Amino acid sequence: MSKTFRCTVVTPARAVFDDAVSYATFPAWDGQQGVLPGQSPILSRLGIGPMRVDADGGSQWWLVEGGFAQIRDDVLMILTERATPVDELSAAEAEEALVDANERARSGGVDRQVVEADQQRARARKAMALAHGGNPGH
């Protein structure tokens, strides 16, 4: 059995990652999903949260925001709206976005689903920036 599998991360704008990896984890709609070589086929909707891949050069992290994940024939395909590398995340900017989303939640006439997704995104950005070496502030 192979010790690696292929992982591809694609956004509408570009291919973000395409390489052999030994492990990956992504934010499924119902929690984090880990993937090892030989994984059974899966089709899953993505949530908002951290994605990690382990390759020869070490671990790489992104904040993934929605989309789909498919595992088939030892290939993990992540099709996502956005995949932001952890080093591009700013805890300070995420905190500002969270304050803004919280203020919108308190005002009337807003789309609750949009505001809740903005809150979730801001919390995830801040947590990843602080935990994985992103920019603590700009």
N, C-alpha and C positions, 0 to 999 in steps of 0.2 A: 504494500500500500504506500502511496506517495506521502511524503511529509509536508507537501504544500498543495495549494489550490490557487486558481486564478481569481483575482478580485478586481472588479472594474467599477469605478464610481463615475457616473455621468450626470451632468446638469444640462439644462437647456442650452447653456452658453458654450460648454466645452467638456471634454473628458478630463476629469480631475486626477484619476489614478487608474493604472492598469499594470498589474504586476503579480508575481507569485508571492503568496503569503502563507504563513504557518498557522495564523489565527486571525479572526476578525470578530468584532462585536458591533452591533448596530441597534438603534432605537426602534424596535417594532412598536406598533400602536399599543400593544399590551405589555410592554416591558423590554428590557435589553435581551437581545438574542445573540448567543455566541455561536461561532462557526469554526469547525475543525475539518481537516481533510476527510473525505469520505462521507460528508454530511448527507442525510436524506434530503430529497427535494422539498423545497418550501417556496411558497409565494406569500409575501406578507406586506401589509401596508406599513409605511414608516411613520413614526412620530417625530417629535422634535427632541434631539438629545445627542449624546456623544457617540461617535463612531471611531473605533480604533482598529488598525491593522498592524500586525507584526510581520515584518519582512527581515531580510538579511541585515539591513541597515538599522534595525531597531523598530520602535513603535512610532506610528504617525497617528495624529488625532485630528478630527474635524467635528464641527457642529453640523449635523444633518437636519434639514427642515422639510419633512414630508416627502412623499413619493412612494416608491415600491422597492422591495428587495426580492430577488429570485435566486434560489440555489438550485442548480441543475447540472449534472455531469461534472462535478467538482469545479464549478464556476459560480462565484457570487457576483451578481449584477445588482448594483445599487443605482436606481434611477431616482434622482432627488431634485427638488426645486432649487435647493442651495446646499453647498458643502463648503463651509468656511474653515480654513486651517486654524488650529488653536492659536498660533502665533499672530493671527490677525484680529483676535478677539480682545476687547478692552473691557475690563471690569467697570471702569468709570462710565464708559458709554452705555454699557448694559444697565447700570444703575439708573442713569438718566432716562433710558427707554422704559424701565420698569416704573419709575415715578410718573412718567407721562401716561403710561397705560393705566396705572392705578387712578390717576386723576380722571381719565376718560371713563373709567368704570363707574365712578361716583356721579358723573354728569348724566343727564337724561338723553334719550334719543340716540343711543349708540348701539351698534351691533355687538351683542354680548359675545358671540363666538369669535369675532375678530379681536375684540379686546382681550378675551381669555387666551387666545393664541399668541397675541403680542406679549402678554404677561409671561406665559410659559417660555417663549423664545428668549425674553430678557433674562429670566431666571437661569435658564440653561446657559446662555452666553456668559453671564457673570460667574456661575459655578465653574464652568470650564476654564475661563480665563484665570481664575484664582487657583484652581487645582492642578492645571496642566501647563503652567508656565506661559500663559498668554500675557498680554500687556495689562498690568494692574490698573493703569490709567494713562491717559494722554494729556 
